[in-house]
Amino acid sequence: MEIRPGQSIKIVFNIDHIRETTDVRNSFVYDVVEDRLIIAQTYPPILKSKIGRAVIVTYLATGTTNPARFGLDATILELRSDYALSTGNTTRAAALLRKSDPVEYNLRFFYRVEPPSNVGLDMYVYRKRVNIIDISIGGVKISHDRALRFEPKKIMPVSLSIDGEPFEVNAIVSRTWQPQELRMIKSLEFAALEFADTSRHFKDILGKKIFEIQRELRYKEIS
């Protein structure tokens, strides 16, 4: 369902999957002109330094039996201090350029989960299997044999199998750290990786898998 004037929206500005923080701000759509969205200034406000920044615009599509949240990619074009309203008054606003069509979107997909073994998630780096500690659609924490070399800020090709479907993606090494147990330091290392330039299909499949794992874990907690 297309976004329209008068709609309440949430703007996802920044998702740090490694530190597990998300910057989501509420706003309101004043007008939609072709691929341009005019929205109310957020709180905290969008700063001039954010012009050109890519964001995700999410909104709840109602009018159906099961309302669903949709999201689309956009870029901040400009900030306006005197946007004219239909009432004759002026207000602060921001102009966004829509970059994609809307697709179903769930903010819960950004949550990080600790997948049990044999759950259908397998990860390989240079064809060597690594152990997934926890994962979100934006990144993963792993443990690995020290024979693999991980350097912070380095981009590495990784292979993630989701229920048997392989995905070849690049990942940026965010940080590495040693195990607390001294006897494991020589053989084991931990690393946090951030997925880079991933496709919408990858995010959708991994997001659904994460949601599935969350649901199964909650079921086990209450059963």
N, C-alpha and C positions, 0 to 999 in steps of 0.2 A: 504494500500500500504506500502510495506516494506521500511525502511530507507536505503539509499545507499551512497557510497562515492561521494563526491562532492556536497553534499546537505547542504544548509544553515539551521541552526537550532536555536531554542531558548531554553535555559536551565532554568527551573523554579527551583530556589534554595530554596526559602523560601516564604511561603504565610502566613502572619499573618492576619487572618480573623477578629480578634478583633480590631486591630489597622488599618486595611484596607490598608496594605502595601504588595507589592509583589516584590521579587527580581528575575527579569528575565534578563538573559544575552545572547547576541548573540554569536554564534560560527559557526563552519564549520566542516563537517565530512571528515577526512582524509581517514579512512579505516574502514571496517566492517569485522571482523573475527569471524564467528559463533556468539556467544552472546556478543562479545566484540566490543565496539565502540571506535575508536581513534579519538579524536576531537581536534580542535585548542584551545589553552589556551584562556579563555575569558577575557573580560575587564569589570570591575575590575577582576584581575586574581583569579583563584581558589587557595586557600591557602592549605598548608599541613594539617592544622587542619580540613579541610573539607573531607579528605579521609575517606571513610566509610559512608559518608552522602548520604541519599536517595535524588534523584532529579527526575524531570520529563523532558524528552527530547521531544520537540515538533517540528514538521516540516510540511511544506506545500506540499501536494501531488498534483503535476500538471499532465498535460497530459490528463485531463478529462474535460468535459464540465463545471462542477462546482468544481473547486479546493477546497479541504477541508484540514483542519489542523488535523494532527494526533498527538497522544502523547503516550509515553510508560514510564514505571517506570524503573529507573536505579540506580546503586550505583557507587560512585566514587571509583575506585580501586587504581589508582596511578597517579602521575604527572611525566612527562618526560621533561627534559631540552634539550635533544639532539635527538629528533625523526627525523629519516632520511626520507627526501622527495624524490620523484622520480627524482628531479633535481640534487640530490647529496648534497643539502644543508640540514642543520638541523634546527629544530625549537622547540619551547616549545609546549607540547601537554598534554592531559589528557586521561586516559583510563577509560572507563565506562563499567560496567557489566549490560547488559540488563536483567530486571527481569520480564517483561511482554510482551505480544503481543501488537502491536499498536492498538489503538481505536480512533475514532473521538474525537477531543478535541477542546475546545473553551476557550481561556483565558478570554473571557467575563463572563464565568460562575463563576469567582471568585468575580465579582462585587456584592455588597450588595444592596438589594432592600427593600423598605418598602411596603410590600404587603397590598393591600386594604382588607377590610373585605369580606367574602364570595368569596374568590378567590381560594379555594380548598386546603388551607394550615391550618392545625390544629395541635397544639402541646399540649402534656400532660406530666406532671411530677408526678409520683406516682398517676396516674389516675386522677389528677386534671388538668383542662385545664388552660393554661397560655396564655397571650396575646403576639403575635409576633410583636415586634417593627420593626426589620429588620432582614434579613437573607441572608446568602451566602452558598455555598456548604460546607464551613468549619466551620461555626458557626452561632450563632443566639443571638440577644439581645431580652430579654423578660421583661415584667412586671408581677408581681405575687402577690398574697395575702401573707401576712407575716406569715400565718399559715404554709407555705412551708419554710423549712430551707435550705438556700444556703450558703455553706462555700467555700471560695476561695481554689482552687487546689483539691477540692473534686470531685470524679467521680460519676456521677449520671446517672441512666437509664432514658431515655426519649423516648416518642413515638411521631413520626411525621407522620401525615397522609397527603399524597400528592394525591389529587384528589381521595380520598377514599382508596388508597393503604397504609396500615400501615407499618411503619418501626420502629423497636426497635433498638435503638443505645445508646451507652454510650456518655456522654458529660462531659467535664472538666469545672468546674466553674472557669472562668478567673478572674472575679471581680464582685462586687456588689456595688450598690450605692443607695442613697435615693432620693426621688422626691424633687423638689425645693419647692413645695407648702407645708407649714407646716401642713396643715390640713390633708394631705395624708400620712405623715410619719409613723403614727401608723398602717396604714392598707396596705400600698403598698411598694414594693421594686422593684428595677431593677437589672437584672443580665445579664452578658455576658457569654455565653457558647461556648466552642469549641468542635465540634464533634470529637470523637476519634475512630480510627480503623474502619472506615466506608468502606463498600464494593464499588466496582466499579459500581455496579448496582444502589446503593443508590445515588452516586455522579452523575451518568448519569441522573437519573430520576429527582433529585432535580435541577440539572443544567439546564435541559430542561424547567422545571417549572419556574425557575428564568428568563430565557431568554424570556419565554412566557409573564411573568409579565412585564418585561422591554419593550417589544414590545407593549403591551396594554397601558402602561403608556405613551409611546412616542406618540402613536396614539391619545390618549386623549388630549395631549398637543398641537398637531397641528390641531385637528379637531374643 
